[in-house]
Amino acid sequence: MAELSFAVRASQVLERIMERIEDHDALEDLDVDLVDGVLKVEFDDGGQIVINRQEPLEQIWVASPLGPAHFGFDAASGEWVDDRTGATLTATLEKALAAKIGRQISLAG
């Protein structure tokens, strides 16, 4: 089986994140939108989390109230990993969402 291209892998992870947020009961009031490789999660207070792909660098970038983070795909673990902290994309998003809504959540699925 051929390895997925960055564009395909990044699109799949953004779609999966959007679905998990939309399906999560604790996050049902959030406005979630995915357009042209940019996933925006908007909160009632006007705050947002923006997740987008950076094709030239083959990274996914996250801007959240926790600050910016850049994730590259680690083929060995099958995870998107922060190039500074080693945290996974999912763990980082769970932490950012929990900080905004005031309770722990899981995006695993």
ABEGO torsion letter per residue (X at the ends): XBBBBAAAAAAAAAAAAAAAAAABAAAAABBBBBBGGBBBBBBAAGBBBBBBBBAAAGBBBBBBAAEBBBBBBBAAAGBBBBAAAGBBAAAAAAAAAAAAAGBBBBABX
